[in-house]
Amino acid sequence: MKLISVKMPEALIEGMDELVRKGMYPSRSAVMRMAVRDLLKNELGKFKSSNER
């Protein structure tokens, strides 16, 4: 995997932290990966994650 840096509003970071605290995701990175994957799937329609290949 490659590393990227993203600036985000504090409210979004707090939301990600809440998902991690609730045990829904293991880390902020996992939240971001799923969010981007879902966005690409919706926008491109044909995107597959590396796990689905």
CHARMM internal coordinates of N, CA and C (Angstrom, degrees):
IC EDIT
DIST 1 N 1 CA 1.4488
DIST 1 CA 1 C 1.5154
ANGL 1 N 1 CA 1 C 109.02
DIST 1 C 2 N 1.3178
ANGL 1 CA 1 C 2 N 114.75
DIHE 1 N 1 CA 1 C 2 N 151.13
DIST 2 N 2 CA 1.4624
ANGL 1 C 2 N 2 CA 120.75
DIHE 1 CA 1 C 2 N 2 CA 175.85
DIST 2 CA 2 C 1.5206
ANGL 2 N 2 CA 2 C 109.11
DIHE 1 C 2 N 2 CA 2 C -100.03
DIST 2 C 3 N 1.3200
ANGL 2 CA 2 C 3 N 115.10
DIHE 2 N 2 CA 2 C 3 N 153.91
DIST 3 N 3 CA 1.4572
ANGL 2 C 3 N 3 CA 122.28
DIHE 2 CA 2 C 3 N 3 CA 179.16
DIST 3 CA 3 C 1.5216
ANGL 3 N 3 CA 3 C 109.21
DIHE 2 C 3 N 3 CA 3 C -98.18
DIST 3 C 4 N 1.3533
ANGL 3 CA 3 C 4 N 116.64
DIHE 3 N 3 CA 3 C 4 N 133.04
DIST 4 N 4 CA 1.4630
ANGL 3 C 4 N 4 CA 121.64
DIHE 3 CA 3 C 4 N 4 CA 172.96
DIST 4 CA 4 C 1.5214
ANGL 4 N 4 CA 4 C 108.14
DIHE 3 C 4 N 4 CA 4 C -128.47
DIST 4 C 5 N 1.3167
ANGL 4 CA 4 C 5 N 116.66
DIHE 4 N 4 CA 4 C 5 N 155.34
DIST 5 N 5 CA 1.4647
ANGL 4 C 5 N 5 CA 122.18
DIHE 4 CA 4 C 5 N 5 CA 176.39
DIST 5 CA 5 C 1.5192
ANGL 5 N 5 CA 5 C 108.16
DIHE 4 C 5 N 5 CA 5 C -110.98
DIST 5 C 6 N 1.3254
ANGL 5 CA 5 C 6 N 116.00
DIHE 5 N 5 CA 5 C 6 N 138.68
DIST 6 N 6 CA 1.4596
ANGL 5 C 6 N 6 CA 121.05
DIHE 5 CA 5 C 6 N 6 CA -178.20
DIST 6 CA 6 C 1.5250
ANGL 6 N 6 CA 6 C 108.81
DIHE 5 C 6 N 6 CA 6 C -135.64
DIST 6 C 7 N 1.3271
ANGL 6 CA 6 C 7 N 116.76
DIHE 6 N 6 CA 6 C 7 N 132.24
DIST 7 N 7 CA 1.4607
ANGL 6 C 7 N 7 CA 121.23
DIHE 6 CA 6 C 7 N 7 CA 172.87
DIST 7 CA 7 C 1.5167
ANGL 7 N 7 CA 7 C 107.32
DIHE 6 C 7 N 7 CA 7 C -91.69
DIST 7 C 8 N 1.3468
ANGL 7 CA 7 C 8 N 116.07
DIHE 7 N 7 CA 7 C 8 N 131.52
DIST 8 N 8 CA 1.4634
ANGL 7 C 8 N 8 CA 121.06
DIHE 7 CA 7 C 8 N 8 CA -177.70
DIST 8 CA 8 C 1.5171
ANGL 8 N 8 CA 8 C 109.95
DIHE 7 C 8 N 8 CA 8 C -136.93
DIST 8 C 9 N 1.3376
ANGL 8 CA 8 C 9 N 116.69
DIHE 8 N 8 CA 8 C 9 N 151.18
DIST 9 N 9 CA 1.4636
ANGL 8 C 9 N 9 CA 119.79
DIHE 8 CA 8 C 9 N 9 CA 174.56
DIST 9 CA 9 C 1.5343
ANGL 9 N 9 CA 9 C 110.18
DIHE 8 C 9 N 9 CA 9 C -62.80
DIST 9 C 10 N 1.3022
ANGL 9 CA 9 C 10 N 115.28
DIHE 9 N 9 CA 9 C 10 N 147.58
DIST 10 N 10 CA 1.4647
ANGL 9 C 10 N 10 CA 121.58
DIHE 9 CA 9 C 10 N 10 CA -178.55
DIST 10 CA 10 C 1.5270
ANGL 10 N 10 CA 10 C 112.00
DIHE 9 C 10 N 10 CA 10 C -54.88
DIST 10 C 11 N 1.3279
ANGL 10 CA 10 C 11 N 117.44
DIHE 10 N 10 CA 10 C 11 N -37.84
DIST 11 N 11 CA 1.4705
ANGL 10 C 11 N 11 CA 120.57
DIHE 10 CA 10 C 11 N 11 CA -178.37
DIST 11 CA 11 C 1.5291
ANGL 11 N 11 CA 11 C 111.51
DIHE 10 C 11 N 11 CA 11 C -61.07
DIST 11 C 12 N 1.3290
ANGL 11 CA 11 C 12 N 117.82
DIHE 11 N 11 CA 11 C 12 N -38.00
DIST 12 N 12 CA 1.4644
ANGL 11 C 12 N 12 CA 120.44
DIHE 11 CA 11 C 12 N 12 CA 178.43
DIST 12 CA 12 C 1.5236
ANGL 12 N 12 CA 12 C 111.02
DIHE 11 C 12 N 12 CA 12 C -69.19
DIST 12 C 13 N 1.3204
ANGL 12 CA 12 C 13 N 116.50
DIHE 12 N 12 CA 12 C 13 N -39.12
DIST 13 N 13 CA 1.4625
ANGL 12 C 13 N 13 CA 120.47
DIHE 12 CA 12 C 13 N 13 CA 178.17
DIST 13 CA 13 C 1.5241
ANGL 13 N 13 CA 13 C 109.93
DIHE 12 C 13 N 13 CA 13 C -64.29
DIST 13 C 14 N 1.3234
ANGL 13 CA 13 C 14 N 116.62
DIHE 13 N 13 CA 13 C 14 N -41.75
DIST 14 N 14 CA 1.4666
ANGL 13 C 14 N 14 CA 120.04
DIHE 13 CA 13 C 14 N 14 CA 178.09
DIST 14 CA 14 C 1.5221
ANGL 14 N 14 CA 14 C 110.69
DIHE 13 C 14 N 14 CA 14 C -62.58
DIST 14 C 15 N 1.3267
ANGL 14 CA 14 C 15 N 117.03
DIHE 14 N 14 CA 14 C 15 N -38.84
DIST 15 N 15 CA 1.4609
ANGL 14 C 15 N 15 CA 120.53
DIHE 14 CA 14 C 15 N 15 CA 177.13
DIST 15 CA 15 C 1.5176
ANGL 15 N 15 CA 15 C 111.60
DIHE 14 C 15 N 15 CA 15 C -63.39
DIST 15 C 16 N 1.3271
ANGL 15 CA 15 C 16 N 116.62
DIHE 15 N 15 CA 15 C 16 N -42.80
DIST 16 N 16 CA 1.4667
ANGL 15 C 16 N 16 CA 120.04
DIHE 15 CA 15 C 16 N 16 CA 177.32
DIST 16 CA 16 C 1.5199
ANGL 16 N 16 CA 16 C 110.64
DIHE 15 C 16 N 16 CA 16 C -62.72
DIST 16 C 17 N 1.3255
ANGL 16 CA 16 C 17 N 116.45
DIHE 16 N 16 CA 16 C 17 N -43.02
DIST 17 N 17 CA 1.4648
ANGL 16 C 17 N 17 CA 120.48
DIHE 16 CA 16 C 17 N 17 CA 179.44
DIST 17 CA 17 C 1.5260
ANGL 17 N 17 CA 17 C 111.36
DIHE 16 C 17 N 17 CA 17 C -61.43
DIST 17 C 18 N 1.3232
ANGL 17 CA 17 C 18 N 117.19
DIHE 17 N 17 CA 17 C 18 N -36.63
DIST 18 N 18 CA 1.4614
ANGL 17 C 18 N 18 CA 120.50
DIHE 17 CA 17 C 18 N 18 CA 178.26
DIST 18 CA 18 C 1.5296
ANGL 18 N 18 CA 18 C 110.74
DIHE 17 C 18 N 18 CA 18 C -64.98
DIST 18 C 19 N 1.3241
ANGL 18 CA 18 C 19 N 117.44
DIHE 18 N 18 CA 18 C 19 N -41.96
DIST 19 N 19 CA 1.4700
ANGL 18 C 19 N 19 CA 120.78
DIHE 18 CA 18 C 19 N 19 CA 177.25
DIST 19 CA 19 C 1.5248
ANGL 19 N 19 CA 19 C 110.90
DIHE 18 C 19 N 19 CA 19 C -61.01
DIST 19 C 20 N 1.3257
ANGL 19 CA 19 C 20 N 116.38
DIHE 19 N 19 CA 19 C 20 N -38.80
DIST 20 N 20 CA 1.4676
ANGL 19 C 20 N 20 CA 120.80
DIHE 19 CA 19 C 20 N 20 CA 178.73
DIST 20 CA 20 C 1.5296
ANGL 20 N 20 CA 20 C 109.85
DIHE 19 C 20 N 20 CA 20 C -69.32
DIST 20 C 21 N 1.3316
ANGL 20 CA 20 C 21 N 117.52
DIHE 20 N 20 CA 20 C 21 N -44.52
DIST 21 N 21 CA 1.4767
ANGL 20 C 21 N 21 CA 121.50
DIHE 20 CA 20 C 21 N 21 CA 178.76
DIST 21 CA 21 C 1.5194
ANGL 21 N 21 CA 21 C 111.79
DIHE 20 C 21 N 21 CA 21 C -58.78
DIST 21 C 22 N 1.3337
ANGL 21 CA 21 C 22 N 116.44
DIHE 21 N 21 CA 21 C 22 N -38.24
DIST 22 N 22 CA 1.4649
ANGL 21 C 22 N 22 CA 121.03
DIHE 21 CA 21 C 22 N 22 CA -179.42
DIST 22 CA 22 C 1.5248
ANGL 22 N 22 CA 22 C 112.29
DIHE 21 C 22 N 22 CA 22 C -76.52
DIST 22 C 23 N 1.3312
ANGL 22 CA 22 C 23 N 116.70
DIHE 22 N 22 CA 22 C 23 N -3.67
DIST 23 N 23 CA 1.4506
ANGL 22 C 23 N 23 CA 121.03
DIHE 22 CA 22 C 23 N 23 CA 177.94
DIST 23 CA 23 C 1.5192
ANGL 23 N 23 CA 23 C 114.42
DIHE 22 C 23 N 23 CA 23 C 80.13
DIST 23 C 24 N 1.3222
ANGL 23 CA 23 C 24 N 116.90
DIHE 23 N 23 CA 23 C 24 N 13.48
DIST 24 N 24 CA 1.4650
ANGL 23 C 24 N 24 CA 120.48
DIHE 23 CA 23 C 24 N 24 CA -179.17
DIST 24 CA 24 C 1.5262
ANGL 24 N 24 CA 24 C 111.41
DIHE 23 C 24 N 24 CA 24 C -76.47
DIST 24 C 25 N 1.3208
ANGL 24 CA 24 C 25 N 116.54
DIHE 24 N 24 CA 24 C 25 N -26.67
DIST 25 N 25 CA 1.4622
ANGL 24 C 25 N 25 CA 123.12
DIHE 24 CA 24 C 25 N 25 CA 177.61
DIST 25 CA 25 C 1.5219
ANGL 25 N 25 CA 25 C 107.55
DIHE 24 C 25 N 25 CA 25 C -141.00
DIST 25 C 26 N 1.3334
ANGL 25 CA 25 C 26 N 117.30
DIHE 25 N 25 CA 25 C 26 N 150.71
DIST 26 N 26 CA 1.4612
ANGL 25 C 26 N 26 CA 119.47
DIHE 25 CA 25 C 26 N 26 CA -178.62
DIST 26 CA 26 C 1.5295
ANGL 26 N 26 CA 26 C 114.27
DIHE 25 C 26 N 26 CA 26 C -78.03
DIST 26 C 27 N 1.3420
ANGL 26 CA 26 C 27 N 117.79
DIHE 26 N 26 CA 26 C 27 N -18.94
DIST 27 N 27 CA 1.4646
ANGL 26 C 27 N 27 CA 120.52
DIHE 26 CA 26 C 27 N 27 CA -175.67
DIST 27 CA 27 C 1.5286
ANGL 27 N 27 CA 27 C 110.82
DIHE 26 C 27 N 27 CA 27 C -163.01
DIST 27 C 28 N 1.3219
ANGL 27 CA 27 C 28 N 115.51
DIHE 27 N 27 CA 27 C 28 N 166.40
DIST 28 N 28 CA 1.4691
ANGL 27 C 28 N 28 CA 120.53
DIHE 27 CA 27 C 28 N 28 CA 173.63
DIST 28 CA 28 C 1.5237
ANGL 28 N 28 CA 28 C 110.09
DIHE 27 C 28 N 28 CA 28 C -59.88
DIST 28 C 29 N 1.3153
ANGL 28 CA 28 C 29 N 116.06
DIHE 28 N 28 CA 28 C 29 N -39.48
DIST 29 N 29 CA 1.4701
ANGL 28 C 29 N 29 CA 119.83
DIHE 28 CA 28 C 29 N 29 CA -179.85
DIST 29 CA 29 C 1.5158
ANGL 29 N 29 CA 29 C 111.25
DIHE 28 C 29 N 29 CA 29 C -59.12
DIST 29 C 30 N 1.3228
ANGL 29 CA 29 C 30 N 116.35
DIHE 29 N 29 CA 29 C 30 N -41.15
DIST 30 N 30 CA 1.4671
ANGL 29 C 30 N 30 CA 120.12
DIHE 29 CA 29 C 30 N 30 CA 179.46
DIST 30 CA 30 C 1.5266
ANGL 30 N 30 CA 30 C 110.48
DIHE 29 C 30 N 30 CA 30 C -64.99
DIST 30 C 31 N 1.3269
ANGL 30 CA 30 C 31 N 116.91
DIHE 30 N 30 CA 30 C 31 N -39.76
DIST 31 N 31 CA 1.4707
ANGL 30 C 31 N 31 CA 120.83
DIHE 30 CA 30 C 31 N 31 CA 177.10
DIST 31 CA 31 C 1.5276
ANGL 31 N 31 CA 31 C 109.54
DIHE 30 C 31 N 31 CA 31 C -60.09
DIST 31 C 32 N 1.3260
ANGL 31 CA 31 C 32 N 116.71
DIHE 31 N 31 CA 31 C 32 N -47.38
DIST 32 N 32 CA 1.4628
ANGL 31 C 32 N 32 CA 120.98
DIHE 31 CA 31 C 32 N 32 CA -179.00
DIST 32 CA 32 C 1.5251
ANGL 32 N 32 CA 32 C 111.72
DIHE 31 C 32 N 32 CA 32 C -63.63
DIST 32 C 33 N 1.3316
ANGL 32 CA 32 C 33 N 117.46
DIHE 32 N 32 CA 32 C 33 N -42.60
DIST 33 N 33 CA 1.4676
ANGL 32 C 33 N 33 CA 119.83
DIHE 32 CA 32 C 33 N 33 CA 179.46
DIST 33 CA 33 C 1.5198
ANGL 33 N 33 CA 33 C 111.18
DIHE 32 C 33 N 33 CA 33 C -60.00
DIST 33 C 34 N 1.3329
ANGL 33 CA 33 C 34 N 116.43
DIHE 33 N 33 CA 33 C 34 N -45.16
DIST 34 N 34 CA 1.4656
ANGL 33 C 34 N 34 CA 120.09
DIHE 33 CA 33 C 34 N 34 CA -179.58
DIST 34 CA 34 C 1.5260
ANGL 34 N 34 CA 34 C 110.98
DIHE 33 C 34 N 34 CA 34 C -66.36
DIST 34 C 35 N 1.3281
ANGL 34 CA 34 C 35 N 117.04
DIHE 34 N 34 CA 34 C 35 N -40.57
DIST 35 N 35 CA 1.4665
ANGL 34 C 35 N 35 CA 120.64
DIHE 34 CA 34 C 35 N 35 CA -179.42
DIST 35 CA 35 C 1.5297
ANGL 35 N 35 CA 35 C 110.93
DIHE 34 C 35 N 35 CA 35 C -63.77
DIST 35 C 36 N 1.3218
ANGL 35 CA 35 C 36 N 116.91
DIHE 35 N 35 CA 35 C 36 N -44.34
DIST 36 N 36 CA 1.4662
ANGL 35 C 36 N 36 CA 120.45
DIHE 35 CA 35 C 36 N 36 CA 179.95
DIST 36 CA 36 C 1.5197
ANGL 36 N 36 CA 36 C 110.12
DIHE 35 C 36 N 36 CA 36 C -68.44
DIST 36 C 37 N 1.3302
ANGL 36 CA 36 C 37 N 117.02
DIHE 36 N 36 CA 36 C 37 N -41.10
DIST 37 N 37 CA 1.4678
ANGL 36 C 37 N 37 CA 120.12
DIHE 36 CA 36 C 37 N 37 CA 178.19
DIST 37 CA 37 C 1.5233
ANGL 37 N 37 CA 37 C 110.69
DIHE 36 C 37 N 37 CA 37 C -59.26
DIST 37 C 38 N 1.3442
ANGL 37 CA 37 C 38 N 116.37
DIHE 37 N 37 CA 37 C 38 N -46.26
DIST 38 N 38 CA 1.4663
ANGL 37 C 38 N 38 CA 120.19
DIHE 37 CA 37 C 38 N 38 CA 179.96
DIST 38 CA 38 C 1.5269
ANGL 38 N 38 CA 38 C 111.66
DIHE 37 C 38 N 38 CA 38 C -64.49
DIST 38 C 39 N 1.3293
ANGL 38 CA 38 C 39 N 117.51
DIHE 38 N 38 CA 38 C 39 N -39.40
DIST 39 N 39 CA 1.4634
ANGL 38 C 39 N 39 CA 121.18
DIHE 38 CA 38 C 39 N 39 CA 177.28
DIST 39 CA 39 C 1.5265
ANGL 39 N 39 CA 39 C 110.50
DIHE 38 C 39 N 39 CA 39 C -61.36
DIST 39 C 40 N 1.3202
ANGL 39 CA 39 C 40 N 116.59
DIHE 39 N 39 CA 39 C 40 N -47.97
DIST 40 N 40 CA 1.4665
ANGL 39 C 40 N 40 CA 120.16
DIHE 39 CA 39 C 40 N 40 CA -179.61
DIST 40 CA 40 C 1.5201
ANGL 40 N 40 CA 40 C 111.30
DIHE 39 C 40 N 40 CA 40 C -63.87
DIST 40 C 41 N 1.3141
ANGL 40 CA 40 C 41 N 116.24
DIHE 40 N 40 CA 40 C 41 N -38.96
DIST 41 N 41 CA 1.4651
ANGL 40 C 41 N 41 CA 120.69
DIHE 40 CA 40 C 41 N 41 CA 178.48
DIST 41 CA 41 C 1.5327
ANGL 41 N 41 CA 41 C 110.07
DIHE 40 C 41 N 41 CA 41 C -61.77
DIST 41 C 42 N 1.3273
ANGL 41 CA 41 C 42 N 116.50
DIHE 41 N 41 CA 41 C 42 N -44.26
DIST 42 N 42 CA 1.4670
ANGL 41 C 42 N 42 CA 121.18
DIHE 41 CA 41 C 42 N 42 CA -179.96
DIST 42 CA 42 C 1.5247
ANGL 42 N 42 CA 42 C 112.17
DIHE 41 C 42 N 42 CA 42 C -70.09
DIST 42 C 43 N 1.3125
ANGL 42 CA 42 C 43 N 117.00
DIHE 42 N 42 CA 42 C 43 N -42.51
DIST 43 N 43 CA 1.4645
ANGL 42 C 43 N 43 CA 121.15
DIHE 42 CA 42 C 43 N 43 CA -175.88
DIST 43 CA 43 C 1.5262
ANGL 43 N 43 CA 43 C 112.59
DIHE 42 C 43 N 43 CA 43 C -77.85
DIST 43 C 44 N 1.3189
ANGL 43 CA 43 C 44 N 116.43
DIHE 43 N 43 CA 43 C 44 N -38.63
DIST 44 N 44 CA 1.4642
ANGL 43 C 44 N 44 CA 119.95
DIHE 43 CA 43 C 44 N 44 CA -176.46
DIST 44 CA 44 C 1.5220
ANGL 44 N 44 CA 44 C 112.50
DIHE 43 C 44 N 44 CA 44 C -99.31
DIST 44 C 45 N 1.3065
ANGL 44 CA 44 C 45 N 116.43
DIHE 44 N 44 CA 44 C 45 N -20.78
DIST 45 N 45 CA 1.4520
ANGL 44 C 45 N 45 CA 121.30
DIHE 44 CA 44 C 45 N 45 CA 177.01
DIST 45 CA 45 C 1.5088
ANGL 45 N 45 CA 45 C 115.79
DIHE 44 C 45 N 45 CA 45 C 72.80
DIST 45 C 46 N 1.2972
ANGL 45 CA 45 C 46 N 117.57
DIHE 45 N 45 CA 45 C 46 N -25.68
DIST 46 N 46 CA 1.4575
ANGL 45 C 46 N 46 CA 119.82
DIHE 45 CA 45 C 46 N 46 CA -175.12
DIST 46 CA 46 C 1.5211
ANGL 46 N 46 CA 46 C 113.16
DIHE 45 C 46 N 46 CA 46 C -116.10
DIST 46 C 47 N 1.3180
ANGL 46 CA 46 C 47 N 117.51
DIHE 46 N 46 CA 46 C 47 N 3.12
DIST 47 N 47 CA 1.4569
ANGL 46 C 47 N 47 CA 121.32
DIHE 46 CA 46 C 47 N 47 CA -176.92
DIST 47 CA 47 C 1.5156
ANGL 47 N 47 CA 47 C 110.87
DIHE 46 C 47 N 47 CA 47 C -68.08
DIST 47 C 48 N 1.3170
ANGL 47 CA 47 C 48 N 116.69
DIHE 47 N 47 CA 47 C 48 N 137.50
DIST 48 N 48 CA 1.4619
ANGL 47 C 48 N 48 CA 121.79
DIHE 47 CA 47 C 48 N 48 CA 175.37
DIST 48 CA 48 C 1.5159
ANGL 48 N 48 CA 48 C 108.18
DIHE 47 C 48 N 48 CA 48 C -124.40
DIST 48 C 49 N 1.3225
ANGL 48 CA 48 C 49 N 116.33
DIHE 48 N 48 CA 48 C 49 N 140.69
DIST 49 N 49 CA 1.4567
ANGL 48 C 49 N 49 CA 119.13
DIHE 48 CA 48 C 49 N 49 CA 176.13
DIST 49 CA 49 C 1.5189
ANGL 49 N 49 CA 49 C 108.79
DIHE 48 C 49 N 49 CA 49 C -73.45
DIST 49 C 50 N 1.3123
ANGL 49 CA 49 C 50 N 116.41
DIHE 49 N 49 CA 49 C 50 N 165.07
DIST 50 N 50 CA 1.4633
ANGL 49 C 50 N 50 CA 120.10
DIHE 49 CA 49 C 50 N 50 CA -179.02
DIST 50 CA 50 C 1.5214
ANGL 50 N 50 CA 50 C 111.18
DIHE 49 C 50 N 50 CA 50 C -63.01
DIST 50 C 51 N 1.3239
ANGL 50 CA 50 C 51 N 118.14
DIHE 50 N 50 CA 50 C 51 N -24.65
DIST 51 N 51 CA 1.4657
ANGL 50 C 51 N 51 CA 121.81
DIHE 50 CA 50 C 51 N 51 CA 178.28
DIST 51 CA 51 C 1.5201
ANGL 51 N 51 CA 51 C 112.21
DIHE 50 C 51 N 51 CA 51 C -74.05
DIST 51 C 52 N 1.3186
ANGL 51 CA 51 C 52 N 117.70
DIHE 51 N 51 CA 51 C 52 N -22.06
DIST 52 N 52 CA 1.4638
ANGL 51 C 52 N 52 CA 121.84
DIHE 51 CA 51 C 52 N 52 CA -176.54
DIST 52 CA 52 C 1.5214
ANGL 52 N 52 CA 52 C 112.21
DIHE 51 C 52 N 52 CA 52 C -93.05
DIST 52 C 53 N 1.3090
ANGL 52 CA 52 C 53 N 118.11
DIHE 52 N 52 CA 52 C 53 N -6.42
DIST 53 N 53 CA 1.4720
ANGL 52 C 53 N 53 CA 121.54
DIHE 52 CA 52 C 53 N 53 CA -176.75
DIST 53 CA 53 C 1.4923
ANGL 53 N 53 CA 53 C 111.74
DIHE 52 C 53 N 53 CA 53 C -80.12
END
COOR INIT
IC SEED 1 N 1 CA 1 C
IC BUILD
